[in-house]
Amino acid sequence: MSFAVFGASLDYCTKVARTRVKPVNGNGKNLVQLTAEEWESEVTKYAQKLFDDIKAGKKTAPKISADMTQPSAAKEFIALAKKQLFAKTCGYSSEHR
């Protein structure tokens, strides 16, 4: 049996949204180019909806770890990821000790 950690961040959802949201609306003769602000707004809306859907279980969260052989390894991965996320949000990096 193998174990893995699944999850998503708003940053991940924004990266996905940037690839999926087109810079135009409509089709055929009704094709309209979005401004940079309109496109960014659409990206933000799409990313938030995707994040909410993953959080609610409506969409499958991506795998964020390699396969592991023991559940304790998955727990260690989660603990490490939380530390790194905290360090990133506080501007701390282990490289700058």
JOHU-V796254 format. One record per residue. D_FIRST is the distance of its C-alpha to the first C-alpha in Angstrom with 2 decimals. Layout:
BEGIN
D_FIRST
D_FIRST
END
This chain:
BEGIN
0.00
3.78
6.90
10.40
13.88
16.14
19.88
23.37
26.66
30.13
30.61
27.71
29.22
32.63
31.52
30.20
33.42
35.58
34.25
34.54
37.84
40.76
43.98
46.03
46.47
47.84
48.32
51.21
54.53
53.02
50.76
51.16
49.99
48.41
49.76
47.46
47.58
46.81
43.87
42.48
42.95
41.06
38.19
38.07
38.12
35.36
33.14
33.75
33.05
29.77
28.75
29.88
28.04
24.69
25.46
26.41
23.32
25.59
23.99
20.44
19.95
19.09
16.11
17.75
15.30
13.40
9.62
8.71
6.59
8.15
9.74
13.01
12.88
12.71
15.60
17.47
17.24
18.71
21.39
22.35
22.60
24.83
27.00
27.44
28.29
30.79
32.27
32.61
34.32
36.63
37.52
36.05
34.31
33.17
35.00
38.27
38.36
END
